[in-house]
Amino acid sequence: MTFDERRQRAIAVLNRHGIPQHTSEPVQLRLFRKLGMQVRPLHFESFWRTAFVHAVWFAPLWAIVMWIFRWRTDGTHPAMALLGAVICGFCYGLAMAGVYAWSKKKYKLPSWESLGS
């Protein structure tokens, strides 16, 4: 079974459980797929990969917003701004990975591997 066929099965499982599309197929996943990456729906990813996916898009976005509206005018050193963005992205990633892990347990979703059989 190809990756796309398994992904379609995963989306069908999520839809049957009433999980909305913006949760099962968030914008960042669609963007990563358009860039050629094979990213599973986050309910079927590992905890750490889910954390990484969220941290990768959130940290730069948050850093840019904070730099424009706060850090630039406060005179924050760029190294401290970068450190703050990394820490914030890490915390956000952990929180979102926890949400997805909880949702996977709540809905008793199957493993990614079992979708291929």
Order of alpha helices (4+ residues) and beta strands (2+ residues): alpha-alpha-alpha-alpha-alpha
